[in-house]
Structures are given as C-alpha cells and as structure tokens.
Amino acid sequence: MSQNEFTDIGDLTEAPNLYQIFASYNLFENISVVNPSLEQLYLNDNALLSSLDICQSDNIKYLDLTHMPQSITVNVWSLPFPYAGVTTSEYDSPNIAYVQGNCPLSVAENQTSIKLELYPNP
C-alpha cells in the first residue's frame, strides 16, 4: 500500500491473518484501522494525516508515525500510550497526541456476571 495516492485504508475486518501493513507516502487525512490481529502498522511520511483511530486494533505492537511534522491525533484503546509491549517510532513527528475515547468495549469488557438462583418448586 505504500507510495500510492490512497485516501482510505479500507475495510480490514475480513482479513483475520493480517499481521502488518506498510502504508507510507499516501494521501490519508483521517483514517480508522480496525483489525484485531494486526501487530505492526507503518504510516510514516503521510503528510496529510491528521487523525488516526486504532482503538479497535488493540494487538498492535509497533506503530511507525515518523516524518510527519503536522498535528496528529491518535485514538488508542488505553492510556498512557505507548505502554510496555508497544513500541512507537515518532522521529521527526513532534506533534502527536494520543487520546482515548469513543472506543467500543471489547468482548471481555462487555461481559457482565449474572447470579441466577433457582429454588425448588413446592
């Protein structure tokens, strides 16, 4: 996907074995990357990028956002970000802000416990 004129990354939910994406030098402005198996995302040198939502790609271990001096807001699944186990590369990208918000609950977070007691019918 690198060095094209893509403006959207597309629907990645139907690619369960997708491990990494190289999407440098494109025309992305506001993109959402949704893939729970994705581990590496390379988005360096996207001069128009201002908003990135990766909150539903919570398996990412490496995020490359280098060479982008513009302001970029990155919506993530947990703050503080990055944390242990996640590496970011932000060389030459001084204006990156990580925020958390509007992320749907994961299955584990969405589970509730219900205690059900049955009594014998007299």
MIVO-786646 format. One record per residue: x, y, z of N, C-alpha, C in turn. Coordinates in pm, whole numbers, padded with zeros to 5 digits, always signed. Layout:
<rs>
XYZXYZXYZ/...
</rs>
This chain:
<rs>
+00081-00120+00000+00000+00000+00000+00086+00126+00000/+00214+00114+00009+00299+00232+00018+00317+00299-00117/+00341+00427-00111+00371+00512-00226+00261+00510-00331/+00140+00524-00286+00025+00534-00375-00046+00665-00342/-00162+00684-00392-00239+00803-00359-00368+00764-00289/-00360+00661-00204-00477+00616-00130-00522+00723-00031/-00652+00737-00017-00707+00829+00082-00775+00755+00196/-00793+00624+00181-00855+00542+00285-00784+00407+00288/-00778+00350+00406-00708+00223+00421-00799+00104+00392/-00930+00128+00388-01025+00023+00353-01069-00060+00472/-01155-00155+00446-01209-00244+00549-01115-00362+00568/-01055-00370+00685-00959-00476+00713-01016-00584+00805/-01142-00572+00839-01202-00667+00934-01213-00807+00877/-01216-00820+00746-01228-00951+00683-01092-01014+00653/-00987-00962+00713-00852-01017+00694-00796-01059+00830/-00845-01171+00884-00806-01209+01020-00660-01247+01036/-00590-01279+00929-00449-01318+00939-00354-01205+00903/-00405-01085+00895-00322-00970+00861-00232-00936+00979/-00102-00938+00956-00003-00918+01061+00057-00778+01058/+00080-00725+00939+00142-00593+00928+00092-00520+00804/+00096-00387+00812+00056-00302+00700+00164-00197+00680/+00210-00186+00557+00300-00079+00516+00218+00016+00431/+00190+00135+00482+00105+00231+00411+00166+00370+00416/+00290+00381+00380+00363+00508+00380+00337+00585+00251/+00361+00714+00257+00354+00802+00139+00220+00792+00065/+00111+00812+00138-00022+00813+00077-00088+00948+00105/-00216+00957+00076-00291+01082+00094-00395+01071+00206/-00366+00989+00306-00456+00973+00419-00471+01104+00494/-00593+01136+00535-00617+01251+00623-00671+01202+00757/-00784+01134+00753-00847+01078+00872-00875+00931+00843/-00808+00842+00914-00830+00701+00887-00856+00623+01016/-00928+00515+01000-00956+00422+01109-00906+00285+01065/-00826+00224+01150-00771+00092+01121-00835-00007+01219/-00917-00096+01166-00988-00193+01250-00946-00333+01209/-00860-00392+01290-00818-00530+01269-00758-00581+01399/-00826-00672+01468-00778-00718+01599-00652-00803+01595/-00609-00853+01479-00488-00934+01473-00366-00855+01427/-00385-00732+01384-00275-00651+01333-00172-00621+01442/-00044-00645+01412+00063-00622+01509+00155-00507+01472/+00170-00477+01344+00261-00372+01301+00192-00282+01199/+00202-00151+01224+00140-00054+01134+00241+00055+01101/+00275+00066+00973+00372+00164+00925+00297+00271+00846/+00288+00390+00902+00218+00500+00836+00308+00622+00817/+00437+00602+00821+00531+00713+00809+00515+00789+00678/+00550+00916+00681+00554+01003+00563+00418+01021+00496/+00314+01030+00573+00180+01064+00522+00154+01210+00561/+00189+01301+00474+00192+01444+00504+00056+01506+00535/-00052+01441+00495-00186+01496+00518-00255+01436+00640/-00197+01334+00700-00262+01264+00811-00281+01356+00931/-00404+01366+00980-00430+01447+01099-00502+01368+01207/-00565+01256+01170-00639+01177+01268-00628+01029+01235/-00591+00951+01336-00577+00806+01320-00649+00739+01435/-00737+00646+01404-00810+00571+01506-00766+00426+01499/-00697+00380+01606-00653+00240+01613-00711+00171+01736/-00815+00228+01794-00865+00174+01921-00924+00033+01907/-00960-00009+01787-01011-00144+01768-00905-00237+01708/-00782-00193+01711-00669-00275+01668-00574-00288+01787/-00626-00341+01895-00553-00340+02021-00447-00449+02035/-00409-00511+01925-00299-00605+01926-00172-00545+01865/-00178-00417+01828-00062-00351+01767+00054-00348+01867/+00169-00392+01819+00291-00392+01900+00391-00288+01850/+00377-00246+01723+00469-00147+01666+00390-00051+01577/+00408+00078+01603+00339+00183+01527+00443+00283+01479/+00454+00299+01348+00551+00392+01289+00478+00515+01237/+00506+00629+01301+00447+00758+01262+00558+00860+01236/+00667+00819+01176+00781+00907+01157+00763+01002+01038/+00840+01110+01044+00848+01209+00936+00715+01277+00904/+00644+01315+01009+00517+01387+00990+00511+01501+01091/+00550+01622+01052+00555+01734+01146+00419+01793+01181/+00314+01758+01106+00181+01813+01132+00123+01758+01263/+00018+01820+01312-00053+01770+01430-00132+01645+01393/-00113+01542+01474-00184+01415+01452-00245+01371+01584/-00374+01343+01581-00444+01287+01697-00463+01138+01673/-00417+01057+01768-00426+00912+01756-00518+00860+01866/-00631+00801+01826-00725+00744+01920-00681+00600+01949/-00650+00572+02076-00598+00442+02115-00693+00374+02215/-00668+00249+02242-00754+00169+02329-00724+00188+02477/-00607+00242+02511-00570+00255+02652-00466+00366+02668/-00479+00440+02775-00380+00542+02811-00317+00503+02943/-00191+00535+02970-00099+00604+02880-00058+00515+02764/-00022+00579+02655+00019+00509+02534+00144+00575+02480/+00242+00502+02437+00252+00357+02439+00287+00307+02579/+00256+00185+02606+00289+00124+02733+00379+00003+02705/+00421-00067+02810+00511-00182+02794+00454-00281+02694/+00535-00321+02600+00492-00415+02498+00452-00350+02367/+00438-00217+02367+00405-00143+02245+00518-00045+02217/+00568-00045+02095+00675+00046+02054+00622+00140+01947/+00652+00268+01964+00617+00365+01860+00744+00429+01808/+00742+00465+01682+00851+00539+01622+00793+00673+01578/+00845+00781+01635+00790+00914+01610+00898+01014+01568/+01007+00965+01513+01116+01053+01472+01064+01157+01373/+01097+01282+01398+01057+01393+01312+00906+01416+01311/+00838+01371+01417+00692+01389+01432+00663+01440+01573/+00688+01569+01596+00677+01622+01733+00535+01653+01780/+00436+01643+01693+00302+01689+01728+00198+01577+01731/+00234+01466+01792+00142+01353+01801+00079+01354+01940/-00054+01346+01943-00128+01340+02069-00208+01211+02074/-00190+01134+02180-00266+01011+02199-00385+01040+02289/-00501+00997+02245-00624+01017+02322-00699+00885+02329/-00785+00875+02427-00871+00758+02438-01014+00806+02447/-01096+00755+02360-01235+00793+02364-01311+00731+02250/-01436+00707+02273-01526+00650+02172-01481+00515+02121/-01411+00440+02202-01374+00304+02164-01482+00209+02212/-01533+00125+02123-01631+00026+02170-01566-00068+02270/-01645-00121+02358-01593-00216+02456-01552-00344+02387/-01443-00401+02436-01405-00532+02385-01501-00635+02442/-01497-00755+02391-01585-00860+02441-01562-00883+02589/-01436-00885+02631-01405-00908+02772-01460-00797+02860/-01450-00673+02814-01500-00560+02893-01652-00554+02893/-01714-00610+02792-01858-00600+02776-01934-00711+02850/-01863-00809+02904-01928-00919+02973-01976-00873+03110/-02091-00922+03149-02143-00895+03282-02174-01028+03348/-02164-01029+03479-02196-01150+03553-02337-01139+03607/-02409-01245+03594-02545-01250+03648-02552-01372+03739/-02593-01349+03860-02610-01460+03952-02756-01502+03946/-02778-01628+03913-02912-01679+03899-02931-01790+04001/-03028-01773+04085-03056-01875+04185-03191-01937+04154/-03194-02068+04154-03318-02141+04131-03362-02209+04259/-03487-02195+04290-03541-02258+04409-03631-02372+04367/-03637-02476+04447-03728-02585+04411-03873-02538+04411/-03947-02588+04318-04087-02552+04307-04166-02640+04406/-04233-02577+04502-04302-02661+04605-04421-02738+04553/
</rs>
